Amino acid sequence: MKSFQILIISFLIIVNSITVAFSQDITLSWDASPTTEVTGYKVYYKQGDMNYPFDGTGAYEGDSPVDVGPELSTTLTDLTDGLNYFFSVTAYADDSAESSYSNIVSNGWLPALLIPENGATNEPISVMFRWETAPSEYDVSYTLFYGTNQDEVDSAAVFPFLPPITKHHLPITIVGILLVLMLFGIQSRNQTKRFFGKRGLLLTIIVGGFLTACGSSGGGGSSTSSHSVATPEESVLYSVAKEDSDYHQAYDLEPSTTYYWKVVATDATDPNLTYESEVKNFTTGEF
């Protein structure tokens, strides 16, 4: 199967109109592919999130993808009003040769990545990440993801209902269970009480309380948190919760390394509603 290199130079979106029938028409346009073999383009769309596959339905022009032939713009009509849709374009030469997706755009707000610029080189290892602040009508918090593996960054997500178990949670849980079982045994079996005695019981409670205090120590300070995950390929992935801040100063980068990054904004009232930026990259200099 033949394959193409980068075919779509840029991809623009314009919200054309919103009709009185509670639907919206969205006009898309893009630059022509520089590959001479290209004979047409396909428009992919999806409602709700920007994760592949783009298998949306509902447009009058048909389900995703919509083949628009050699045209460099098209309008998708009768899309549901008030919903955010995501779009991407591919170029094709024939039935067996289709390009990769272009950049993704949306008819709603997405956090644009400002600095470092995409493809920047010789960046300092103490790089400053900065992204666009959400419009005033959005109440969101931001999570920054960056790492050395593009696929890992691209698939990284915010899981609001499954907080990670940290080293502080586990000792508290274990000690609490042991204390409950021990006290239950003391109350239900006289031989346990005779074995420990009053001093033994007091010592047990003191030791348990000490271990619980040790397990719950730490933390505090800034609300910004950072986690790294090593993989067999020696890649690393960081996630940093930034609340309402639109920047992050990183000091943990390596020289002469390419990093990929993105920002996910999470709605304050609906944690399942997120707005995800594109994934961009930069390379640090030799320091």
PyMOL commands that set and color helices and strands:
alter all, ss='L'
color gray80, all
select helices_A, chain A and resi 150-155+169-188+190-215
alter helices_A, ss='H'
color red, helices_A
select strands_A, chain A and resi 11-18+23-30+40-47+66-69+73-80+85-94+97-98+105-106+113-115+120-123+128-131+140-147+226-230+236-243+247-249+258-267+274-276+280-284
alter strands_A, ss='S'
color yellow, strands_A
deselect
rebuild
show_as cartoon
